[in-house]
C-alpha cells in the first residue's frame, strides 16, 4: 500500500505545480487554494508512504514522478516542446524510479 500512497503523493506534486502555472496566468486568491490543497495532500501521502519505504527511495521516486508528470502536463496542456531528447531524458527519470522500486 505504501507504493500506492507514493504514487498518489506524486500526483499531489504534479497538480500543485500545474496549479502554480494556472495561478501565474491569472493571479487571484481563489487560485491559491488548489496549490495549497495539492501540495498538502502530496505531503500527507508522502508521509504515509514513508512509514514503509526508506526516506531516500521515497523522496527520489516522489520527486522523479512529480518531475516527469509535470513535464508531461507541460507538453499536453501548456504547449511546451516535446523534442525527442526531452522525452528520452524523461524516460530516464521514469526508469530510475522503476529501478528504485525493483531493488526495494
N, C-alpha and C positions, 0 to 999 in steps of 0.2 A: 504493500500500500504506500510505502514511503516514496517509491518512484512515481506513482500517480500524483502524489502531493507535489513532488518536484516539477513535474510537467505542468500542473495547474499553476504553481508559483511562477513558472516561466511565462505562462500566458498573462499573468498579472503584470509582469515586467513589459511584455510586448504591448499590451493595451495601455499601460501607463505612458510609454514612450509615444505611442500614437496619440494619446490624449494631449501630451505636451505639444505635439505638432499642430493639432486642432486649436489648442489654446493660442499658440503663437500666430495663427492665421486670423483669429478673431478673439481678442482678449476681452474676457468678461469673468466676473466672479463665478458664475454658474459653470463655466468650463474648467474651473479648478477642481470641482468635486469629482469628476471621473479620474483625474490624476491621483488624488488622494486615495480614493477607493481602490483603484487598480493596484497601486504600489502597496497599500496596507494589506490587501488580500494576498499579494505576492509574497510579502514578508511573513504573513501568517502561515501560508502553506510551506514556505521555505523552512520556517522553524519546525513545523510538523515533520517535514521530510528529514530534517537533521537529527531527529530522535534515533533514526536507524541508519542513516547514511553519514559517513565521515564528513567533516567540515570541508576539507579540500575538494573532495569529489562533488559534494552537493553544490558548493559555490561555483565550481568550474562548469558543471552541467547547467546550472541555473543561468549564469551569465552567457554561456555559449548558446543555449537555446534561445535566450532572450535576444541576443545579438542577431542570431540567424533569423529569428522571427521578425525582428524589426527591419532587417534588410528586405525580407520578402514583402512585408507590408509596405515599405517604401517603394518597392518595384511595382506592386499591384495597385496601390491606391494614390501614390504621390508622384508618379511618373519619374522615378529615379532610374538611372541606367541599369540595364541587365546584361552587361557585357559578359563574355564567356569567362574572363579572368575573375570577375566578381563572383560569378556562380561557382567557379572552381574553388575559390577560397572559402566560400560559404559551405560547400561540401566538406572541406577540411575541418571546419568548426563542428559540423554535424558528426563527422567521423570521429573526432576527438571525444565528443560526448558519448557516442556509442561505445568507443573503446574504454572509457572510464566505467561505463555500466558493465561491460564484458569482464573487466578484471575485478569488479566489486565482489 
